[in-house]
Amino acid sequence: MSIQFHEESNTFILDTRDTSYRMQISRYGNLLHLYYGRRIYDVSLDYLLRFQDRGFSPNPNEAGNDRTFSLDFLPQEFSTDGKGDYRSPSIEVENGDGSFIFSGKVTGHRIYRGKYRLEGMPSLRAAEGDTVDSLEIRLEDAESGAAVILCYSVFEEKNIIARTARFENAGSDTLKLRRLMSATVDYRTADYDFICFSGRHTMEREFCRMSAERGVHAVGSSRGASSHQFNPFGIVCEKRADEDCGECYGYSLIYSGNFLLETERDQFDQLRVNLGINPKNFTFVIEPGETFQAPEAVLAFSPDGFTGLSHLYHRIFRDNLIRSPYLHAPRPVLLNSWEAAYFDFDEERLLQIARASLDMGVELFVLDDGWFGRRDSDNCSLGDWEVNRRKLPDGLAGLSQKLHAMGLKFGLWIEPEMVSEDSDLYRRHPDWCLRAPGRPMTRGRNQLVLDLSRRDVCDYLIRVFNGILDGAQIEYVKWDMNRSISDVCSALLDRDRQGEAMHRYVLGLYRIMDEMILTHPEILFCGCSGGGGRYDPAMLYYQPQIWCSDNTDAISRLKIQYGTSFAYPVQTLESHVSVCPNHQTGRTVPLKTRGVVAMDGILGYELDSTKLSAEEKALCREQVKRYQEYYPLIAEGDYYRLTSPYESSVTAWEHVSADRSLALISLVLTDRESNGAQQYLKLKGLDRTAFYRVQDRDGAYSGALLMNAGIPLPAGLLEYEALQFTVRKVRDAE
Ligand code: GLA
């Protein structure tokens, strides 16, 4: 068993193959955190806990005259509120008497084989061949009857610990839950850096590294979606950590709504990390007998830098999270109509674009926004999901048939969660959107948000969209969500329950996705929220790929895709070749470079193919062929970031096959210096002793040489030019 309880020292022992996690029940029943990190073999770690009489650090009643026990400095596994720990807590609950005290003492635990289950929310599952054990620890507040059940699942070979918490009201008062973290980890020191992935619309997931300083540093979202601004993923690492060395801890939350990821360096230079639903504007009324389930946090530890950490997340998300049957299937190369025609099309125009894309090797034509209602701009018609017969006289079914007759598959854009004020749906059901009565509404892209906390609204959407999916031959769906949520108030919730609306929205969304996506396994779904505004593991549970950003500029994409790759596997990232000058930045980049960058993901095109020259089409055809040839390596191989777009004038990355016999190396020169220094690219992940042939070079070189001395880059490489080449094993060690 990877989980044990050591009675003598009251220690919970959780071990994965290379990591260990320890907590201990204190002599007064509190659950203390002892250790998380590289694998150890000790059982009792008592000596790590230091007890001291410290000024202004209160002592719990049970400690009597012992002034050396205080929650103010001891490392907590689940920090309770109102009992002398003044750091950011794991829980805040308003009791029947109006107080905010929760004193969680361990009253029992359970260890069992297999993964714990989470109702109504995506979570990891045990995959074939995995050893997964679980632990549940019950913490009770004797006075209120409230309890928290901490759940842990240990994925032994995968070096992953999944965690969550469930709140239970076993008392007789109504309780108000204001905060419930999925994971809290207390470190005994604070000599760490914190890395988050922060951005904005059209520039998501920029790599941001900072020193963990005194006080609370909080990142997260209160926009109703996991957001462009911060991703529910972060890293705590040693100051010396880089791609190849240093201890790194990963924190990922399988949740698509408002989240909080905070670090707090306390008065004694210890570090706390909290991860969970964002407490901002959150309150859940829990009646006696009711429970509340927090989403799942996925914790990983790598002793060997960021690359090792990324590999752990790529593997667990690939093997244990994403459900789509398309996960390991080659994804069709698509052409999307958005940047090709925006709202300005009719069937004839779409068919022209589609026909011209055949020469490029495109396999799937995606009709983006503009096909329904009176949708000639983004100011109206969301909610009126009736096909626009002026544009598409034969409907979706007719268009789909014509595309299929050409040999193309058909994909469709939808945005189920939104409604335009100028729509029949809104005129019929003005109370179906989130709004506070008597207050003017805040618009975003001129649209309002449907109230998915309501069951009737969700039922309606399931019916309408299942009808659309079943009404034409559709092989791909792009599910969009195009604004940040505001004016959070639901017509069906009582006034003291409005704080539940955003979480209920997310649960409603999951139910719709359960009933649309999981019931249409034959359709390939792509997530989208103005590009990558909801690029999170919960969405990946339903949708195996996500439109990474509305920014299609290959040079901007280098940073966006670099940041995304820290947590998310390549085959979740949709990336398109678009025209130049680029529509977002005005930059002009060679077509080859655009192809190389888009191949660092699921390759697609988003341009008017009728305007391409014969040479350009031939180049696209070559790109598609190359991509299809290397798809298994790109999608299933190990991913290495060879250089950082923030630190180097060459951004390079590498896909290496599991047996290390083949690698595909891609690079882009982003800043050319005149008569500059010779640059060498050091490879990674090769077999040190084997010999490899580098594409277009004579001779064979050892893996060790290619990784330590590197490959000289051609001096004539121009700014924005890309190179892509293979390195193939020719023989084992001599
Ligand atoms: C969002 C998406 C785009 C496109 C438009 C359509 O911005 O990210 O790719 O689908 O909506 O309105």
Boltz pocket constraint, residues with backbone or C-beta under 6 A from the ligand:
constraints:
  - pocket:
      binder: B
      contacts: [[A, 338], [A, 368], [A, 369], [A, 378], [A, 413], [A, 480], [A, 482], [A, 528], [A, 529], [A, 530], [A, 531], [A, 547], [A, 549], [A, 550]]
      max_distance: 6.0
